[in-house]
C-alpha cells in the first residue's frame, strides 16, 4: 500500500518537473523573440542616425570631410 502511494507521488513529481521545464523554455523563447523584435524596432528607428554617423566616420577617415 505504501509502495503504491510512494510511486504515485514520484510519478506526479516527475510530471510536474517536466511541465515546469517546458513552461520555462516557452518563457525563454517568448523573451528572446520579444527582445529581438525590440532590437529590430530600435535599429529601424535609429537607422538614419546610424547611417549619418557612419558616413561621418568614413568621411573623417578618408579625409574628405
C-alpha positions in Angstrom: 0.0 0.0 0.0 2.7 2.5 1.0 4.8 1.5 -2.0 2.0 2.2 -4.4 1.3 5.6 -2.8 5.1 6.4 -2.9 5.4 5.6 -6.6 2.3 7.6 -7.4 3.8 10.5 -5.6 7.1 10.1 -7.5 5.2 9.9 -10.8 3.3 13.1 -10.0 6.5 14.9 -9.0 8.2 13.8 -12.2 5.3 15.0 -14.3 5.3 18.4 -12.5 9.1 18.7 -13.0 8.8 18.0 -16.8 5.9 20.5 -17.2 7.8 23.3 -15.4 10.8 22.8 -17.6 8.6 23.1 -20.7 6.9 26.3 -19.3 10.3 27.7 -18.5 11.5 27.0 -22.1 8.5 28.7 -23.5 9.1 31.7 -21.3 12.7 32.0 -22.5 11.6 31.7 -26.2 9.0 34.4 -25.7 11.5 36.6 -24.0 14.1 36.1 -26.8 11.6 36.8 -29.5 10.4 39.9 -27.7 13.9 41.2 -27.3 14.7 40.5 -30.9 11.6 42.4 -32.0 12.5 45.3 -29.7 16.1 45.4 -31.1 14.8 45.4 -34.7 12.4 48.3 -33.8 15.2 50.3 -32.3 17.5 49.8 -35.3 14.7 50.7 -37.6 14.0 53.9 -35.7 17.7 54.8 -35.5 18.7 53.8 -39.0 19.0 57.3 -40.4 21.2 58.4 -37.4 23.3 55.3 -37.7 23.8 55.8 -41.4 24.7 59.5 -41.0 27.1 58.8 -38.2 28.7 56.0 -40.2 29.1 58.4 -43.2 30.7 61.0 -41.0 33.2 58.4 -39.7 34.0 57.3 -43.3 34.5 60.9 -44.4 36.7 61.6 -41.4 38.9 58.6 -42.0 39.2 59.2 -45.8 39.9 62.9 -45.2 37.1 64.2 -47.4 35.1 65.8 -44.7 
